[in-house]
Amino acid sequence: MSAKPEIVAESAPAVEIAPEKQALPNDPYPLLYTEKISPKEDDSKEKIAYLTFDDGPSDLTIPLLDVLDRYQVKATFFLVGKTGEEDRKAMREIVKRGHAIAVHSYSHDYREIYASVDAYLADFAKMHDLILKETGVDTPLYRFAGGSINSYNRDTAKAIIEEMNRRGYTYFDWNVDSGDATRGTTAQQIYQHAVNDSKQFRRPVILFHNTGTKKMTLEQIPAIIEALQKEGYRFDVLKADTPPVRFRIPETA
C-alpha cells in the first residue's frame, strides 16, 4: 500500500467525463460498456456505513458472509482473479446472499496493470468477465488496486480514469482505512480505526481485506458492526448512484 492519498469530499468525483456509449473503431473490448449513472442528490442527515472488502474471495469469505447474515448487514466485495472451485463458489455465494460484487483486479500486479491504459483494460476485462461468468452480474463498479492514485500509476491514473468513465464504470476509493493490510496492526487497532475514524463521516466507506490471512479482520467485524449501530449508522452496499468517495488525482497524473 502506498502513502495515503488526499481524500476529496464524499460527493465530488475526481474526474468526470460523459461516456460516448459506443465502442470506438478497433476497440478490443466493444462490449465493455455500461450505462453511466449520476450520483444521487442526497442532503439527508442519515448515517450510512459501507463495509468494503478487497482481495477476496478466500477461505474466509463464507465465514464472513455468515457473520454478515447474522447481523443482516450487506457489504461490497471487490474481487481479484481467483479461479479455484471454492473461490468461484464463494463468488456466487456473495451474490446469492445479497451483497454487492465488483472488480478489483485480476492479477493485482501493480506494475503490470498500471503500465498503460490498454494494460489496465486487459486486466479489468478479464476480471469483469470472470465475475459475469460465475455470478451473472454485469457489475458497473470497481476499485483500483492500491487506490485510484498510488506510486505505480501516477503517470497513467488520469488517462485510465478518463477511459473507464467514458465506458460508464464507477470507481470507489475509501475514507476510512481499517489498517488491516498494514504489517503489525493488532485486532484492537483494526477495531479502533474502523469505528473511531468512521465517526468523522456521515457516509464512511471502510476499507477491509478478505484474504485468507485476515482472520483478525473477520473476528472484529461483529464488534465493529455493533459499535457503528450504536452510533446510529445503518449499513448498505455501494451502488453506481452512491455519491463516490475518491482520492484527489494530482494534476500531473
Disulfide bonds with the S-S distance in Angstrom:
none
